[in-house]
Amino acid sequence: MTPKTAHAKKESKYEIGHVEEKPLSSFVKLPGQLKPFEEVNIYAKANGFVQSLFVDRGSIVKKNEVLLTLEAPEIESQLLVASSKFTQAQENAVASKEKNRRLKEAAKEEGAVAPLDLDNALSRMKADEAVVMSEKSNVDAMNNIKAYLTVTAPFNGTIVQRNISAGALVGPGSKANDMPLLVLQQLQKLRLEVFVPEVYVDKVDLKHPVSFVFNAIPGQTHTAKISRSANALS
């Protein structure tokens, strides 16, 4: 054994590790923005005047709570007309049904009623019943439109913006509809949005928690996991 080989074995005897190539561990500080978890701009579905306004900026509301009511006399008139036509169609259908019943009773006596008269009475009865269904649909449609005159909250939250006052004309056909009547936000649950630069995107691990601090609460560090990635490029 040469001295050189013995020296190499002596060095390998005290080997303490292996050199491996791995990505460098690093961290980056990024600005974020707190946003409401849910936010909605509230518009009027029907044309009308603001009759009553029950909320203002800062009002805390519950789901389905009435926010404002509208006044639209023409909708009330159309509903009355539709209801009158529906009542008239019902009366006609009852009369046709009764006439058909009487003809069927009379037809039991041979030769008393012509078969054509029976067919006509049956057809008239079915036609009147169809008219009743059609007029009922019109009444339901007008009731749905009338329901639009009452604006309610879609979820629990806080009114953060109000752009109308009592007496204002609102609706899809008015200029006031360019901006929302009210803006509702859910502030009990917030969403922290952080825009990650492209160079760090492949280093984001959704399984590991991240630390964040709020400027309004200095000295406190919070930890949480990233709930989801939007996978959006801007």
Residue pairs with C-beta under 8 A, 6 or more apart in sequence:
23 203
26 203
28 200
30 194
30 195
30 196
30 197
31 194
32 192
32 193
32 194
32 212
33 192
33 193
33 194
34 190
34 191
34 192
34 193
34 214
35 190
35 191
35 192
35 193
36 157
36 185
36 186
36 187
36 189
36 190
36 191
37 186
37 189
37 190
37 191
38 155
38 157
38 185
38 186
38 189
39 183
39 184
39 185
39 186
40 154
40 155
40 183
40 184
41 180
41 182
41 183
42 67
42 151
42 180
42 181
42 182
42 183
42 184
43 172
43 177
43 180
43 181
44 70
44 148
44 151
44 170
44 171
44 172
44 177
44 181
45 148
45 171
45 172
46 70
46 72
46 75
46 145
46 148
46 149
46 171
46 172
47 72
47 169
47 170
47 171
47 172
47 173
47 174
48 70
48 71
48 72
48 75
48 149
48 169
48 170
48 171
49 70
49 71
49 72
49 167
49 168
49 169
49 170
50 68
50 69
50 70
50 71
50 164
50 165
50 166
50 167
50 168
50 170
51 68
51 69
51 70
51 71
51 166
52 68
52 69
52 166
53 67
53 68
53 162
53 164
53 165
53 166
54 66
54 67
54 68
55 61
55 67
55 68
55 159
55 162
55 182
56 159
56 162
57 159
57 160
57 161
57 162
58 158
58 159
58 160
59 158
59 159
60 157
60 158
61 67
61 153
61 156
61 157
61 158
61 159
61 184
62 153
62 156
63 153
63 154
63 155
63 156
64 152
64 153
65 152
65 153
66 150
66 151
66 152
67 151
67 152
67 153
67 159
67 182
68 151
68 164
68 181
68 182
69 149
69 150
69 151
70 148
70 149
70 150
70 151
70 170
70 171
71 149
72 149
75 142
75 145
75 146
75 149
76 146
78 142
78 145
79 139
79 142
79 143
79 146
82 135
82 138
82 139
82 141
82 142
83 139
85 135
85 138
86 132
86 135
86 136
86 138
86 139
88 135
89 128
89 131
89 132
89 134
89 135
90 132
92 128
92 131
93 125
93 128
93 129
93 131
93 132
95 128
96 121
96 124
96 125
96 127
96 128
96 129
97 125
97 128
97 129
99 121
99 124
99 125
100 118
100 121
100 122
100 124
100 125
103 113
103 117
103 118
103 121
104 118
106 112
106 113
107 113
107 118
151 181
151 182
153 184
154 184
155 184
155 186
156 186
156 188
157 184
157 185
157 186
157 187
157 188
158 184
158 185
158 186
158 187
159 182
159 183
159 184
160 183
160 184
160 185
161 180
161 182
161 183
162 181
162 182
163 176
163 179
163 180
163 181
163 182
164 170
164 176
164 181
164 182
168 176
169 176
170 176
170 177
170 181
171 177
192 212
195 234
196 204
204 226
204 229
206 225
206 226
206 228
206 229
207 225
208 225
209 223
209 224
209 225
210 223
210 224
210 225
210 226
211 221
211 222
211 223
212 221
212 222
212 223
212 224
213 220
213 221
213 222
214 220
214 222
